[in-house]
């Protein structure tokens, strides 16, 4: 039997609005959590990011909030301002009543503007712990009428050191309220917090198999000995050609350096890290979602709550510190039934961490080799041929026929076509492939020397052995 939103106890008007938004079937976390929340029970929800948690707690609140009262009736706490903005936007979209107001409060923006909006009235407030505490201490955020309190991504609150702030907020909330915790994992500290502040909660858990989703293709590209990851990344990206990608790095410095290198190579890419102001982050996020920027290089901390629809690739330039973070990272692609692709760059020192990841997800990552120049050029020619077929079927072809006819009086038509293809090909090649660079067999051979050859003369290489290790060298002198 297929569940529907109506069977969960939601009103007919709410269900109609969800259908307009394209939602007709609840996700597992929604199917389990919504009935309990509608009945007034405290809930602990265990589910990964991207499973529909926001609607799971927002829909019951929207069904029961008093629209004739503009006081704050629900408070949603999130670990980051990016997630606060995302939850705020989702709740706005889930309501169709003009009397409903939701407000996001977080650091990095002037507090005066947020105070003015609060004074005008908002039934739901979504915010980060630091800004919420600030507003509470000023007396500008009042919880006297609070009926619901939600802690979203509780495990991330713990990881980022916000649990004490959360406890202070929970202590100031009215005792008579409904509380929900949502978390990807149930850390002992989160369990203790739930036991302290929730009243006989019901736990709903979405079984998350260790294995990563099958809709995500996972590839581990081995970085050749003697190469930097940055050097290996460019030909990989050229062959993969991600429509949109998040490239994860460990530090802000790496994010800035890698972004500069990729931009210098002619790619549409920008950086996203903690040194950016809130306004800069929001502008970049908007550009990324509107496909004005194809790729974003981001640190883990900055990317908390950064979710983009139809993300085609996740690139683990640096492997994360924990296997859980790896699963969390790659879970940003392959959503809504679409196929995604996760790439990892592996140095020899990363092999132990790679084994830990593979053991956790219970599958081997597909091994990949840095693409050769021939592979990249073949891909470009294939793409060019496809574009040519589209042009031949298009309407603009007639505009260029007189030029072809005139040139045909001097040259063979096949030569004209080949010259035009060469010009188009040269224009589509990336900047770093247009220069006078060659590919050489530079990676060091990891095999031990045999004792037989003591002359010091190099042995002739085996036929075909160089192709998998070809890469760019510096310009010829």
BELMOWO-V502963 format. One record per pair of residues at least 24 apart in sequence whose ideal C-beta (glycine too) atoms are under 10 Angstrom apart, sorted by sequence separation. I is the first residue (numbers start at 1). J is the second residue. If there is no record, write none. Layout:
i;j
I;J
I;J
//
This chain:
i;j
2;26
3;27
7;31
8;32
10;34
27;51
28;52
29;53
30;54
32;56
33;57
34;58
36;60
37;61
40;64
54;78
81;105
82;106
99;123
100;124
101;125
102;126
103;127
104;128
106;130
107;131
111;135
116;140
118;142
123;147
124;148
126;150
149;173
157;181
163;187
173;197
175;199
180;204
184;208
230;254
244;268
245;269
247;271
249;273
252;276
268;292
269;293
270;294
272;296
273;297
275;299
304;328
307;331
308;332
311;335
320;344
344;368
441;465
445;469
3;28
5;30
8;33
9;34
10;35
27;52
29;54
30;55
31;56
34;59
35;60
38;63
81;106
105;130
106;131
115;140
148;173
149;174
158;183
171;196
229;254
233;258
237;262
247;272
268;293
269;294
270;295
271;296
272;297
273;298
274;299
281;306
300;325
303;328
307;332
308;333
310;335
319;344
343;368
345;370
441;466
443;468
444;469
5;31
8;34
9;35
26;52
27;53
29;55
30;56
33;59
34;60
37;63
38;64
76;102
78;104
80;106
81;107
105;131
106;132
114;140
115;141
124;150
126;152
143;169
146;172
147;173
154;180
155;181
157;183
159;185
163;189
167;193
170;196
171;197
246;272
267;293
268;294
269;295
270;296
271;297
272;298
273;299
276;302
303;329
306;332
309;335
310;336
312;338
314;340
315;341
316;342
317;343
318;344
319;345
440;466
441;467
443;469
3;30
4;31
8;35
29;56
30;57
33;60
37;64
80;107
81;108
104;131
105;132
107;134
111;138
114;141
146;173
147;174
154;181
155;182
156;183
158;185
163;190
166;193
170;197
230;257
234;261
238;265
267;294
268;295
269;296
270;297
271;298
272;299
273;300
274;301
275;302
308;335
309;336
311;338
312;339
313;340
314;341
315;342
316;343
317;344
318;345
319;346
326;353
330;357
439;466
441;468
442;469
443;470
3;31
7;35
9;37
10;38
27;55
28;56
29;57
30;58
67;95
74;102
76;104
78;106
81;109
95;123
112;140
129;157
141;169
146;174
149;177
150;178
151;179
152;180
153;181
154;182
155;183
156;184
159;187
169;197
170;198
230;258
233;261
234;262
237;265
267;295
269;297
270;298
271;299
273;301
274;302
300;328
307;335
310;338
312;340
313;341
314;342
315;343
316;344
317;345
319;347
326;354
439;467
441;469
442;470
443;471
3;32
5;34
8;37
9;38
23;52
26;55
27;56
30;59
34;63
54;83
58;87
62;91
70;99
72;101
95;124
105;134
111;140
128;157
143;172
144;173
145;174
147;176
148;177
149;178
150;179
151;180
152;181
153;182
154;183
155;184
156;185
158;187
163;192
167;196
229;258
233;262
238;267
273;302
300;329
303;332
309;338
311;340
312;341
313;342
314;343
315;344
316;345
318;347
388;417
440;469
441;470
442;471
8;38
9;39
26;56
30;60
57;87
61;91
65;95
67;97
69;99
70;100
75;105
105;135
143;173
144;174
146;176
147;177
148;178
149;179
150;180
151;181
152;182
153;183
154;184
155;185
157;187
158;188
163;193
167;197
231;261
237;267
272;302
273;303
310;340
311;341
313;343
314;344
315;345
316;346
323;353
326;356
327;357
439;469
440;470
441;471
442;472
67;98
68;99
70;101
72;103
129;160
137;168
141;172
143;174
146;177
147;178
148;179
149;180
150;181
151;182
152;183
153;184
154;185
155;186
158;189
166;197
230;261
234;265
271;302
272;303
298;329
319;350
322;353
326;357
330;361
439;470
440;471
442;473
23;55
54;86
58;90
59;91
62;94
65;97
67;99
92;124
128;160
129;161
130;162
133;165
136;168
146;178
148;180
149;181
150;182
151;183
154;186
155;187
157;189
158;190
230;262
233;265
237;269
318;350
321;353
325;357
388;420
438;470
439;471
440;472
441;473
26;59
54;87
58;91
61;94
62;95
66;99
67;100
91;124
129;162
132;165
133;166
136;169
154;187
157;190
228;261
234;267
262;295
320;353
323;356
327;360
388;421
391;424
438;471
439;472
440;473
21;55
49;83
53;87
54;88
57;91
58;92
61;95
62;96
65;99
67;101
92;126
128;162
129;163
132;166
143;177
155;189
263;297
272;306
316;350
319;353
322;356
323;357
326;360
327;361
437;471
438;472
439;473
440;474
54;89
55;90
58;93
59;94
62;97
65;100
91;126
105;140
129;164
130;165
133;168
137;172
154;189
155;190
158;193
230;265
262;297
319;354
322;357
323;358
326;361
437;472
438;473
23;59
54;90
55;91
58;94
59;95
88;124
90;126
105;141
129;165
132;168
133;169
136;172
154;190
157;193
259;295
261;297
323;359
324;360
385;421
388;424
437;473
438;474
18;55
53;90
54;91
58;95
65;102
87;124
88;125
89;126
128;165
129;166
132;169
136;173
259;296
260;297
319;356
320;357
323;360
384;421
387;424
435;472
437;474
438;475
52;90
55;93
62;100
88;126
103;141
129;167
259;297
319;357
322;360
323;361
384;422
437;475
438;476
54;93
55;94
87;126
88;127
129;168
133;172
151;190
154;193
258;297
259;298
433;472
436;475
437;476
54;94
62;102
86;126
87;127
129;169
132;172
154;194
257;297
381;421
384;424
432;472
435;475
436;476
18;59
61;102
84;125
85;126
255;296
256;297
316;357
384;425
387;428
84;126
127;169
151;193
246;288
255;297
383;425
83;126
84;127
151;194
254;297
255;298
15;59
58;102
84;128
244;288
255;299
380;424
381;425
384;428
14;59
17;62
83;128
244;289
254;299
380;425
383;428
14;60
72;118
81;127
82;128
151;197
252;298
253;299
81;128
84;131
151;198
244;291
252;299
255;302
8;56
11;59
14;62
74;122
76;124
77;125
78;126
80;128
84;132
149;197
243;291
247;295
248;296
249;297
251;299
377;425
380;428
10;59
14;63
70;119
72;121
73;122
74;123
75;124
76;125
77;126
78;127
79;128
81;130
149;198
244;293
245;294
246;295
247;296
248;297
249;298
250;299
252;301
380;429
5;55
9;59
10;60
13;63
70;120
71;121
72;122
73;123
74;124
75;125
76;126
77;127
78;128
79;129
81;131
244;294
245;295
246;296
247;297
248;298
249;299
250;300
252;302
380;430
8;59
9;60
11;62
70;121
71;122
72;123
73;124
74;125
75;126
76;127
77;128
78;129
243;294
244;295
245;296
246;297
247;298
248;299
249;300
8;60
10;62
11;63
69;121
70;122
71;123
72;124
73;125
74;126
75;127
77;129
242;294
243;295
244;296
245;297
246;298
248;300
377;429
10;63
70;123
72;125
241;294
242;295
376;429
380;433
5;59
9;63
69;123
78;132
376;430
68;123
77;132
248;303
67;123
76;132
377;433
66;123
75;132
237;294
246;303
376;433
65;123
237;295
65;124
258;317
246;306
258;318
373;433
62;123
246;307
61;123
62;124
246;308
255;317
61;124
87;150
245;308
254;317
255;318
376;439
244;308
254;318
373;437
87;152
244;309
246;311
373;438
374;439
58;124
75;141
86;152
87;153
244;310
245;311
246;312
247;313
248;314
249;315
373;439
243;310
244;311
245;312
246;313
247;314
248;315
249;316
250;317
251;318
372;439
58;126
75;143
84;152
243;311
244;312
245;313
246;314
247;315
248;316
249;317
250;318
72;141
83;152
242;311
243;312
244;313
245;314
246;315
247;316
248;317
249;318
250;319
72;142
73;143
83;153
242;312
243;313
245;315
246;316
247;317
248;318
250;320
23;94
71;142
72;143
74;145
75;146
241;312
242;313
247;318
248;319
250;321
21;93
54;126
71;143
72;144
73;145
74;146
75;147
76;148
77;149
78;150
79;151
240;312
241;313
242;314
248;320
21;94
71;144
72;145
73;146
74;147
75;148
76;149
77;150
78;151
79;152
80;153
83;156
240;313
242;315
370;443
71;145
72;146
73;147
74;148
75;149
76;150
77;151
78;152
79;153
21;96
70;145
71;146
72;147
73;148
74;149
75;150
76;151
77;152
78;153
79;154
240;315
17;93
18;94
20;96
69;145
74;150
75;151
76;152
77;153
79;155
80;156
237;313
17;94
77;154
79;156
80;157
248;325
17;95
18;96
78;156
79;157
237;315
248;326
17;96
66;145
78;157
79;158
236;315
14;94
16;96
17;97
77;157
79;159
80;160
14;95
66;147
79;160
248;329
14;96
65;147
79;161
80;162
233;315
248;330
13;96
14;97
64;147
65;148
79;162
246;329
13;97
64;148
78;162
233;317
246;330
248;332
77;162
232;317
61;147
246;332
61;148
79;166
230;317
246;333
60;148
77;165
229;317
245;333
61;150
77;166
229;318
244;333
58;148
57;148
242;333
58;150
77;169
375;467
57;150
77;170
374;467
375;468
56;150
57;151
75;169
221;315
372;466
373;467
57;152
75;170
221;316
372;467
375;470
54;150
217;313
218;314
220;316
245;341
247;343
248;344
372;468
374;470
53;150
371;468
372;469
373;470
54;152
75;173
216;314
218;316
245;343
247;345
348;446
369;467
370;468
372;470
373;471
53;152
220;319
242;341
369;468
370;469
371;470
372;471
373;472
53;153
369;469
370;470
371;471
240;341
242;343
369;470
370;471
75;177
49;152
74;177
240;343
49;153
73;177
74;178
76;180
77;181
45;150
76;182
237;343
40;147
42;149
43;150
44;151
45;152
49;156
236;343
46;154
218;326
45;154
46;155
236;345
44;154
233;343
37;148
216;327
218;330
233;345
37;150
210;323
217;330
232;345
64;178
212;326
213;327
216;330
232;346
212;327
216;331
230;345
232;347
211;327
216;332
217;333
218;334
229;345
61;178
210;327
213;330
216;333
217;334
228;345
229;346
60;178
212;330
213;331
215;333
216;334
227;345
229;347
61;180
208;327
212;331
215;334
216;335
228;347
60;180
213;333
214;334
215;335
227;347
57;178
213;334
215;336
229;350
212;334
213;335
215;337
216;338
217;339
218;340
219;341
220;342
221;343
222;344
223;345
225;347
57;180
208;331
215;338
216;339
217;340
218;341
219;342
220;343
221;344
222;345
223;346
224;347
225;348
56;180
57;181
215;339
216;340
217;341
218;342
219;343
220;344
221;345
222;346
223;347
224;348
57;182
214;339
215;340
216;341
217;342
218;343
219;344
220;345
221;346
222;347
223;348
56;182
215;341
216;342
217;343
218;344
220;346
222;348
53;180
213;340
223;350
54;182
222;350
240;368
53;182
213;342
222;351
239;368
53;183
212;342
220;350
51;182
53;184
220;351
239;370
240;371
222;354
236;368
239;371
49;182
51;184
236;369
238;371
239;372
220;354
236;370
237;371
42;177
43;178
44;179
45;180
46;181
47;182
48;183
49;184
235;370
236;371
238;373
241;376
42;178
43;179
44;180
45;181
46;182
47;183
48;184
234;370
235;371
239;375
41;178
42;179
43;180
44;181
45;182
46;183
47;184
48;185
220;357
232;369
233;370
234;371
235;372
238;375
239;376
40;178
41;179
42;180
43;181
44;182
45;183
46;184
220;358
232;370
235;373
238;376
241;379
39;178
41;180
42;181
43;182
44;183
45;184
46;185
185;324
218;357
231;370
232;371
238;377
239;378
240;379
241;380
46;186
184;324
218;358
235;375
236;376
239;379
37;178
159;300
160;301
235;376
238;379
239;380
36;178
44;186
159;301
234;376
238;380
241;383
37;180
184;327
218;361
227;370
36;180
46;190
160;304
184;328
220;364
221;365
156;301
159;304
212;357
216;361
218;363
220;365
221;366
222;367
224;369
44;190
212;358
218;364
219;365
220;366
221;367
222;368
224;370
33;180
44;191
184;331
218;365
219;366
220;367
221;368
222;369
223;370
56;204
156;304
212;360
213;361
217;365
218;366
219;367
220;368
221;369
222;370
33;182
44;193
156;305
210;359
211;360
212;361
214;363
217;366
219;368
221;370
44;194
210;360
211;361
212;362
221;371
43;194
44;195
153;304
210;361
211;362
212;363
42;194
153;305
209;361
210;362
211;363
29;182
53;206
152;305
209;362
210;363
212;365
44;198
52;206
42;197
43;198
51;206
42;198
45;201
41;198
42;199
44;201
45;202
46;203
47;204
51;208
41;199
42;200
43;201
44;202
45;203
46;204
47;205
48;206
41;200
42;201
43;202
44;203
45;204
46;205
47;206
41;201
42;202
43;203
44;204
45;205
46;206
47;207
48;208
41;202
43;204
44;205
45;206
46;207
47;208
46;208
39;202
50;213
159;322
266;429
267;430
266;430
267;431
36;201
37;202
48;213
159;324
265;430
266;431
267;432
36;202
159;325
265;431
266;432
35;202
36;203
37;204
264;431
265;432
266;433
36;204
108;276
109;277
110;278
263;431
264;432
265;433
266;434
33;202
35;204
108;277
109;278
155;324
32;202
34;204
108;278
109;279
262;432
32;203
33;204
107;278
108;279
261;432
32;204
106;278
108;280
156;328
31;204
32;205
33;206
108;281
109;282
155;328
30;204
32;206
108;282
29;204
31;206
28;204
29;205
30;206
28;205
29;206
28;206
27;206
28;207
82;272
238;429
238;430
85;278
237;430
238;432
235;430
238;433
82;278
85;281
234;430
81;278
85;282
234;431
235;432
234;432
235;433
82;281
86;285
234;433
81;281
82;282
85;285
81;282
82;285
235;439
231;442
227;442
226;442
227;443
224;441
225;442
226;443
227;444
87;305
224;442
225;443
226;444
86;305
224;443
225;444
82;302
85;305
86;306
223;443
224;444
225;445
80;301
82;303
83;304
84;305
85;306
86;307
225;446
79;301
80;302
82;304
83;305
224;446
80;303
81;304
82;305
83;306
80;304
81;305
82;306
83;307
79;304
80;305
82;307
78;304
79;305
80;306
78;305
235;470
235;471
234;471
235;472
234;472
232;471
231;471
231;472
227;469
226;469
224;468
225;469
227;471
224;469
226;471
222;468
224;470
224;471
49;304
49;305
50;307
49;307
48;324
49;327
50;328
48;327
49;328
48;328
51;331
50;331
49;331
50;332
48;331
49;332
50;333
50;334
51;335
50;335
49;335
50;336
22;336
//
